[in-house]
Amino acid sequence: MLSPTTHSCPRCGYELVQPRQQSDRSARLSELDSLIATLQAERDALQAESDAIVHYPVLSLPPEITGDIFNHCVVPLSIPSSALAPLLLTRICRAWRQIALASPRLWQSLEIPGSLPVTVLDTWLSRTGDVPLDFLFHTLDHSDTLFESMLRRSHQWRDVHFAILPMIFHRINNRDILLPNLREIHLDVCGLDMYPKTIRIRNAPLLREALVTTQANFELPWRQLTSLTLAYKSLVECLGILACCPLLRHLDARPYTLGSAVTQPTLVTLAHLESCTSSFSEHSLLEYLALPRLEQLTFDCIGDRPEYVATLVAFMERSRCRLRELHMPSAGLMLDHFREILLGLPDSVEHLSVSWWHAERADVVFATLGEVEILPRINRLILKGDELSRDGYQSLIDALRARAQATAQISVSVSVHEDVYSRGITVLPDPAQIDQFRELVEGGMEIRLEVSTTVDSSPVVFDWTW
């Protein structure tokens, strides 16, 4: 029997919905409709914000374009760091991370200190694919874990610099290591007494440039090299190596003097060498070289001996080259013989760079340059010194005026660094001398004069360019 408060349909017997219930449910539906509208508005706002990010111009670029941009963000030979590309690029967003991880060239250059965890190195190397690797590897640690990881990637080595112990590097002797991409190697290996054996590098058909700045003994494919730097080698060692380098075009060799005397006369002819950097000392490398194609010569000097001039003159006569450039970056001690040096050079020299120490030596340089019959084809002068007096500026002007009468098309750069602490003053050209410089420029000469000093630890530069 139905409850007296319950209403049922007289035809089917089902309970009837009361008007109040209908009202409550309508109110609830209205409330839900309002909530839905609010949520939809919030969703639309979030979608609009999301769309603004997704359609940011950089993120709309094709992945290959983004990858090329990433390549320009990488600092070459940097220690792996989350604050630098490429690791930083993997932390921006999912799209950039995918692009960075799929771009092996981003990972092909790094610095490897001994403190780098091997797990970090292995992860980094795994992202390089098969692209060539450029790296600086330096450690004094005896552990070879990092080196072993690099050896497994030896087929990718391209431009590499090692500053490690030879007892680690010698492991390359015991492996059939292939170096098909190696084109430049810098060996700065220390500790000769710890490992006196010869370390051999083979199977590097593309190797053309080597920097061997170590006393440790290395055997390289010398015959294929076109550029070579040698340091911490005796004169005998240098000559022995150079005799095996017929294709050299660029040489920087500064043998040490102790025990360097050559007991048997040795002459090495490098028929293709174009530039040479060396030094004058008790036993100069130039005494034993003939360089018929030499165009650029740079030398330092140790001491001040007249025989150095004879050595240079004999070298030039023996080589019979058409030298175009002479650089004397720290030849201040030889300026007493500066005139004899220039007289011993061929007239083909067009570019002269020389430094002086002390104002009185500058007078020697300027007086010699004023003799226009000496190196008459000079069209580029770079002069550097530590001080210059007012009379020195006038001597320079007189020398340039003499040169201008022979050839007005000459470019001159003069840099003077005044030491205020030793001299107490900074000497600048006076107004009349400035006017004379301008007159030379009006005649066709290019001149730049820079006078620098330091005041209260702050650099001060006076620069005139005409």
C-alpha positions as CSV (number, residue, x, y, z in Angstrom):
1,M,0.0,0.0,0.0
2,L,1.4,3.4,-1.1
3,S,2.3,6.1,1.5
4,P,-0.4,8.8,1.8
5,T,2.3,11.4,0.8
6,T,3.3,9.7,-2.3
7,H,1.6,10.5,-5.6
8,S,1.4,7.9,-8.3
9,C,0.1,7.9,-11.8
10,P,-3.5,6.6,-11.8
11,R,-2.8,4.9,-15.1
12,C,0.6,3.2,-14.7
13,G,1.1,3.3,-11.0
14,Y,4.6,5.0,-11.1
15,E,5.6,7.7,-8.7
16,L,5.1,11.2,-9.9
17,V,7.8,13.9,-9.6
18,Q,6.8,16.7,-7.3
19,P,7.0,20.3,-8.5
20,R,9.5,21.1,-5.8
21,Q,11.9,18.4,-7.0
22,Q,11.7,19.7,-10.5
23,S,12.6,23.1,-9.3
24,D,15.6,21.8,-7.3
25,R,16.9,19.9,-10.2
26,S,16.5,22.8,-12.6
27,A,18.4,25.0,-10.1
28,R,21.2,22.4,-10.0
29,L,21.4,22.2,-13.8
30,S,21.7,26.0,-13.9
31,E,24.5,25.8,-11.4
32,L,26.3,23.2,-13.4
33,D,25.8,25.1,-16.6
34,S,27.4,28.2,-14.9
35,L,30.3,26.1,-13.7
36,I,30.8,24.6,-17.1
37,A,30.9,28.0,-18.7
38,T,33.5,29.2,-16.1
39,L,35.7,26.2,-16.7
40,Q,35.4,26.6,-20.5
41,A,36.5,30.2,-20.1
42,E,39.5,29.2,-18.1
43,R,40.3,26.5,-20.5
44,D,40.1,28.9,-23.4
45,A,42.4,31.3,-21.6
46,L,45.0,28.6,-21.0
47,Q,44.7,27.4,-24.6
48,A,45.3,31.0,-25.8
49,E,48.4,31.3,-23.6
50,S,49.6,27.9,-24.7
51,D,49.0,28.8,-28.4
52,A,51.1,31.9,-27.9
53,I,54.0,29.9,-26.6
54,V,53.7,27.1,-29.2
55,H,53.6,29.5,-32.0
56,Y,56.6,31.6,-30.8
57,P,58.6,32.2,-34.0
58,V,61.7,30.3,-32.9
59,L,59.7,27.2,-32.1
60,S,58.0,27.4,-35.5
61,L,61.2,27.0,-37.4
62,P,62.0,23.7,-39.1
63,P,64.2,21.5,-36.9
64,E,67.1,21.6,-39.3
65,I,67.2,25.4,-39.2
66,T,67.0,25.4,-35.4
67,G,69.8,22.9,-35.3
68,D,72.0,25.2,-37.4
69,I,71.2,28.0,-35.0
70,F,72.2,25.8,-32.1
71,N,75.6,25.1,-33.7
72,H,76.4,28.8,-33.4
73,C,75.6,28.8,-29.7
74,V,78.3,26.4,-28.8
75,V,81.5,27.7,-27.2
76,P,84.3,25.6,-28.8
77,L,86.4,23.5,-26.4
78,S,84.3,24.2,-23.3
79,I,84.0,22.0,-20.3
80,P,80.6,20.3,-20.2
81,S,78.3,22.5,-18.1
82,S,74.5,22.7,-17.8
83,A,74.9,26.5,-18.0
84,L,76.4,26.3,-21.5
85,A,75.2,25.0,-24.8
86,P,74.7,22.2,-25.8
87,L,73.6,20.9,-22.4
88,L,71.7,24.1,-21.7
89,L,69.7,23.7,-24.9
90,T,68.4,20.3,-23.7
91,R,66.7,22.0,-20.7
92,I,64.6,24.6,-22.4
93,C,61.7,22.5,-23.7
94,R,61.0,19.1,-25.1
95,A,61.2,20.2,-28.7
96,W,64.7,21.8,-28.2
97,R,65.9,18.8,-26.3
98,Q,64.9,16.5,-29.1
99,I,66.7,18.7,-31.7
100,A,69.8,19.0,-29.5
101,L,70.1,15.3,-28.9
102,A,69.6,14.6,-32.6
103,S,72.4,17.1,-33.7
104,P,75.8,15.3,-33.3
105,R,77.7,18.4,-34.4
106,L,76.6,20.2,-31.2
107,W,78.7,17.7,-29.2
108,Q,81.8,17.4,-31.4
109,S,83.9,19.9,-29.4
110,L,84.8,19.8,-25.7
111,E,87.4,20.3,-23.0
112,I,88.2,17.3,-20.9
113,P,89.8,18.1,-17.5
114,G,90.9,15.2,-15.2
115,S,88.1,16.0,-12.8
116,L,85.4,15.3,-15.4
117,P,83.3,12.2,-14.4
118,V,83.7,9.4,-16.9
119,T,79.9,8.9,-17.0
120,V,79.5,12.5,-18.2
121,L,82.2,12.0,-20.8
122,D,80.6,8.8,-22.1
123,T,77.2,10.3,-22.2
124,W,78.5,13.3,-24.1
125,L,80.5,11.1,-26.6
126,S,77.4,8.9,-27.2
127,R,75.7,11.9,-28.6
128,T,78.4,12.6,-31.2
129,G,77.4,9.8,-33.6
130,D,80.3,9.5,-36.0
131,V,81.1,13.2,-36.5
132,P,84.8,14.3,-36.1
133,L,85.8,15.3,-32.6
134,D,87.8,18.3,-31.5
135,F,89.0,18.3,-27.9
136,L,91.5,19.5,-25.3
137,F,92.4,16.8,-22.8
138,H,94.4,17.9,-19.8
139,T,95.2,16.2,-16.6
140,L,98.1,15.3,-14.3
141,D,96.2,12.4,-12.9
142,H,97.7,8.9,-13.4
143,S,94.3,7.4,-14.0
144,D,93.6,6.4,-17.6
145,T,89.9,5.9,-17.4
146,L,89.1,9.1,-19.3
147,F,91.8,8.4,-21.9
148,E,90.4,4.9,-22.4
149,S,87.0,6.4,-23.2
150,M,88.7,8.7,-25.8
151,L,90.6,5.9,-27.3
152,R,87.4,4.1,-28.1
153,R,86.5,7.2,-30.2
154,S,89.9,7.5,-31.8
155,H,88.4,7.1,-35.3
156,Q,86.6,10.4,-34.7
157,W,89.6,12.5,-33.5
158,R,90.2,15.5,-35.7
159,D,91.8,18.6,-34.0
160,V,93.1,17.3,-30.7
161,H,95.3,18.7,-27.9
162,F,96.8,16.5,-25.2
163,A,98.3,17.8,-22.0
164,I,98.7,14.6,-20.0
165,L,101.4,12.3,-18.6
166,P,103.3,10.1,-21.2
167,M,102.7,7.0,-19.1
168,I,99.0,7.4,-20.0
169,F,99.5,8.4,-23.6
170,H,101.8,5.5,-24.3
171,R,98.8,3.2,-24.3
172,I,98.3,4.3,-27.9
173,N,101.5,2.2,-28.6
174,N,99.9,-1.0,-27.6
175,R,96.8,-0.7,-29.8
176,D,96.2,-0.8,-33.5
177,I,94.7,2.6,-33.3
178,L,93.1,4.0,-36.5
179,L,93.0,7.8,-36.9
180,P,91.3,8.4,-40.2
181,N,90.0,11.9,-39.4
182,L,93.0,13.3,-37.5
183,R,94.3,16.5,-39.1
184,E,95.9,18.4,-36.3
185,I,97.5,17.2,-33.0
186,H,99.1,19.2,-30.2
187,L,101.3,17.1,-27.9
188,D,102.0,18.9,-24.7
189,V,103.0,15.8,-22.7
190,C,105.1,16.2,-19.6
191,G,107.3,13.9,-17.6
192,L,110.1,12.6,-19.8
193,D,111.8,10.9,-16.9
194,M,108.7,9.0,-16.1
195,Y,108.4,7.5,-19.5
196,P,111.5,7.7,-21.7
197,K,110.3,5.4,-24.5
198,T,109.2,6.7,-27.9
199,I,105.4,7.1,-28.4
200,R,104.3,6.3,-31.9
201,I,101.3,7.7,-33.7
202,R,100.4,5.9,-36.9
203,N,97.5,5.4,-39.3
204,A,96.6,9.1,-39.6
205,P,96.5,9.7,-43.4
206,L,95.0,13.2,-43.1
207,L,97.4,14.5,-40.4
208,R,99.0,17.8,-41.7
209,E,99.6,19.9,-38.6
210,A,101.5,19.0,-35.4
211,L,102.6,21.0,-32.4
212,V,105.1,19.0,-30.3
213,T,105.9,21.1,-27.2
214,T,107.3,18.4,-25.0
215,Q,110.6,16.7,-24.2
216,A,108.9,13.3,-24.5
217,N,109.8,11.3,-27.6
218,F,107.2,11.1,-30.3
219,E,107.2,9.5,-33.7
220,L,104.7,11.0,-36.1
221,P,104.2,10.5,-39.8
222,W,106.6,13.5,-40.4
223,R,106.7,13.1,-44.2
224,Q,103.1,14.2,-44.7
225,L,103.1,17.2,-42.4
226,T,102.7,20.7,-43.8
227,S,102.8,22.7,-40.5
228,L,105.0,21.9,-37.5
229,T,105.7,23.6,-34.2
230,L,108.6,22.3,-32.1
231,A,109.6,23.3,-28.6
232,Y,111.7,21.8,-25.8
233,K,113.8,20.0,-28.3
234,S,117.5,20.2,-28.8
235,L,119.0,21.5,-32.0
236,V,120.0,18.0,-33.1
237,E,116.5,16.7,-32.4
238,C,115.0,19.5,-34.4
239,L,117.2,18.9,-37.4
240,G,116.6,15.2,-37.3
241,I,112.8,15.8,-37.4
242,L,113.0,18.4,-40.1
243,A,115.0,16.2,-42.3
244,C,112.0,13.9,-42.4
245,C,109.5,16.7,-43.3
246,P,109.9,17.4,-47.0
247,L,106.4,18.9,-47.5
248,L,106.5,21.5,-44.7
249,R,105.1,24.9,-45.5
250,H,105.0,26.5,-42.0
251,L,107.6,26.0,-39.3
252,D,107.9,27.3,-35.7
253,A,110.9,25.8,-34.1
254,R,112.9,27.2,-31.1
255,P,115.4,24.6,-29.9
256,Y,116.9,25.0,-26.5
257,T,120.7,25.7,-26.5
258,L,122.0,23.4,-23.8
259,G,124.0,20.6,-25.5
260,S,122.7,21.6,-28.9
261,A,126.0,21.8,-30.8
262,V,125.9,19.9,-34.1
263,T,129.1,17.8,-34.3
264,Q,128.6,17.0,-38.0
265,P,127.7,19.7,-40.5
266,T,124.1,19.2,-41.5
267,L,122.1,21.2,-44.0
268,V,118.4,20.6,-44.3
269,T,116.6,22.0,-47.4
270,L,112.9,22.5,-47.1
271,A,111.8,23.2,-50.6
272,H,108.2,24.2,-49.9
273,L,108.5,26.1,-46.6
274,E,106.8,29.6,-46.8
275,S,106.9,30.8,-43.2
276,C,109.5,30.2,-40.5
277,T,109.6,31.3,-36.9
278,S,112.8,30.7,-34.9
279,S,115.3,32.4,-32.6
280,F,118.9,33.4,-32.5
281,S,120.9,31.9,-29.8
282,E,124.3,30.2,-29.3
283,H,123.4,27.7,-31.9
284,S,120.7,29.0,-34.3
285,L,118.5,26.7,-36.4
286,L,119.0,29.0,-39.4
287,E,122.6,28.0,-39.6
288,Y,121.5,24.6,-40.9
289,L,118.5,25.5,-43.1
290,A,118.0,26.4,-46.7
291,L,114.5,27.7,-47.5
292,P,114.3,28.7,-51.2
293,R,110.6,29.5,-51.1
294,L,110.5,31.4,-47.8
295,E,108.2,34.4,-47.8
296,Q,107.8,35.2,-44.1
297,L,110.5,35.1,-41.4
298,T,110.0,35.8,-37.7
299,F,112.8,35.6,-35.2
300,D,113.6,36.4,-31.6
301,C,117.1,36.8,-30.2
302,I,118.8,35.7,-27.1
303,G,121.7,38.0,-26.4
304,D,123.4,40.5,-28.7
305,R,126.2,39.1,-30.8
306,P,127.6,40.3,-34.1
307,E,127.7,36.7,-35.4
308,Y,123.9,36.6,-35.4
309,V,124.0,39.1,-38.3
310,A,126.5,36.9,-40.2
311,T,124.3,33.9,-39.6
312,L,121.2,35.7,-41.0
313,V,123.1,37.0,-44.0
314,A,124.6,33.6,-44.7
315,F,121.1,32.1,-44.4
316,M,119.6,34.5,-46.9
317,E,122.4,34.0,-49.4
318,R,122.1,30.3,-49.1
319,S,118.3,30.2,-49.4
320,R,118.2,32.8,-52.2
321,C,114.5,33.3,-51.4
322,R,112.1,36.2,-52.3
323,L,111.4,37.2,-48.7
324,R,108.3,39.4,-48.4
325,E,107.8,39.8,-44.6
326,L,110.2,40.1,-41.7
327,H,109.0,40.2,-38.1
328,M,111.3,41.0,-35.1
329,P,108.8,40.9,-32.2
330,S,111.4,40.9,-29.4
331,A,114.7,41.7,-31.1
332,G,115.5,44.7,-29.0
333,L,119.0,43.5,-28.2
334,M,119.8,43.2,-31.9
335,L,118.9,46.8,-32.8
336,D,122.6,47.8,-32.5
337,H,123.0,45.7,-35.6
338,F,119.6,46.6,-37.1
339,R,121.1,48.4,-40.2
340,E,123.3,45.4,-41.0
341,I,120.4,43.0,-40.7
342,L,118.2,45.0,-43.1
343,L,121.1,45.3,-45.6
344,G,121.4,41.5,-45.6
345,L,117.8,41.1,-46.7
346,P,116.6,41.0,-50.3
347,D,114.9,44.0,-51.8
348,S,111.7,41.9,-52.2
349,V,110.7,42.6,-48.5
350,E,107.5,44.6,-48.4
351,H,106.3,44.1,-44.8
352,L,108.5,44.9,-41.8
353,S,107.5,44.5,-38.1
354,V,110.0,45.4,-35.4
355,S,110.0,46.2,-31.6
356,W,112.4,48.3,-29.6
357,W,113.3,48.6,-26.0
358,H,114.1,52.1,-24.6
359,A,113.9,55.3,-26.5
360,E,117.5,55.4,-27.7
361,R,117.1,52.1,-29.6
362,A,114.1,53.6,-31.4
363,D,116.4,56.2,-32.9
364,V,118.4,53.3,-34.4
365,V,115.3,51.9,-36.0
366,F,114.1,55.3,-37.4
367,A,117.5,56.3,-38.7
368,T,117.8,53.1,-40.6
369,L,114.3,53.3,-42.0
370,G,115.1,56.8,-43.2
371,E,117.6,55.3,-45.7
372,V,115.2,54.6,-48.5
373,E,117.8,52.5,-50.5
374,I,117.4,49.9,-47.7
375,L,114.4,47.7,-48.5
376,P,113.0,50.2,-51.1
377,R,109.7,48.2,-51.6
378,I,108.4,48.4,-48.0
379,N,104.7,49.3,-48.0
380,R,103.7,48.1,-44.6
381,L,105.5,49.0,-41.3
382,I,104.5,47.8,-37.8
383,L,106.5,49.5,-35.1
384,K,106.2,48.7,-31.3
385,G,108.1,50.0,-28.4
386,D,108.0,50.7,-24.7
387,E,108.8,54.4,-24.8
388,L,109.5,57.2,-27.2
389,S,110.7,60.8,-26.6
390,R,109.6,63.9,-28.4
391,D,112.9,63.8,-30.4
392,G,112.0,60.1,-31.2
393,Y,108.6,61.2,-32.6
394,Q,110.4,63.7,-34.8
395,S,112.9,61.0,-36.0
396,L,110.0,58.8,-36.9
397,I,108.3,61.6,-38.9
398,D,111.6,62.3,-40.7
399,A,112.0,58.6,-41.6
400,L,108.4,58.4,-42.9
401,R,108.8,61.6,-44.9
402,A,111.9,60.1,-46.6
403,R,109.9,57.0,-47.3
404,A,106.9,59.0,-48.6
405,Q,109.2,60.7,-51.2
406,A,110.1,57.2,-52.5
407,T,106.6,55.7,-52.3
408,A,103.6,57.4,-50.9
409,Q,101.5,54.2,-50.7
410,I,102.7,53.0,-47.4
411,S,100.8,51.9,-44.3
412,V,102.3,52.6,-40.9
413,S,101.2,51.4,-37.4
414,V,103.0,52.7,-34.4
415,S,102.3,51.4,-30.9
416,V,104.0,52.8,-27.8
417,H,103.4,51.7,-24.2
418,E,104.7,54.2,-21.7
419,D,105.7,52.9,-18.3
420,V,104.5,55.7,-16.0
421,Y,106.0,54.1,-12.9
422,S,109.5,54.1,-14.2
423,R,109.5,57.4,-16.2
424,G,106.8,59.3,-14.2
425,I,105.4,60.9,-17.4
426,T,103.7,59.9,-20.6
427,V,105.3,61.5,-23.7
428,L,102.9,62.4,-26.5
429,P,103.7,64.0,-29.8
430,D,103.3,67.8,-29.7
431,P,100.7,69.7,-31.8
432,A,103.3,70.6,-34.5
433,Q,104.2,66.9,-34.8
434,I,100.5,65.9,-35.1
435,D,100.3,68.4,-38.0
436,Q,103.3,66.7,-39.7
437,F,101.6,63.3,-39.4
438,R,98.5,64.8,-41.0
439,E,100.6,66.2,-43.9
440,L,102.0,62.7,-44.5
441,V,98.5,61.3,-44.6
442,E,97.4,64.0,-47.1
443,G,100.2,62.8,-49.3
444,G,98.8,59.3,-49.4
445,M,100.2,57.5,-46.4
446,E,98.1,55.6,-43.9
447,I,99.1,56.1,-40.3
448,R,97.9,54.9,-37.0
449,L,99.6,56.0,-33.8
450,E,98.6,54.5,-30.4
451,V,100.2,55.5,-27.1
452,S,99.0,53.5,-24.1
453,T,99.8,53.7,-20.4
454,T,98.4,52.6,-17.1
455,V,97.2,55.0,-14.4
456,D,96.0,53.7,-11.1
457,S,95.7,50.2,-12.6
458,S,93.5,51.5,-15.3
459,P,94.6,51.5,-19.0
460,V,94.7,54.8,-20.8
461,V,95.0,54.8,-24.6
462,F,95.6,57.8,-26.9
463,D,94.8,56.8,-30.4
464,W,95.3,58.8,-33.6
465,T,94.2,57.3,-36.9
466,W,94.5,59.2,-40.1
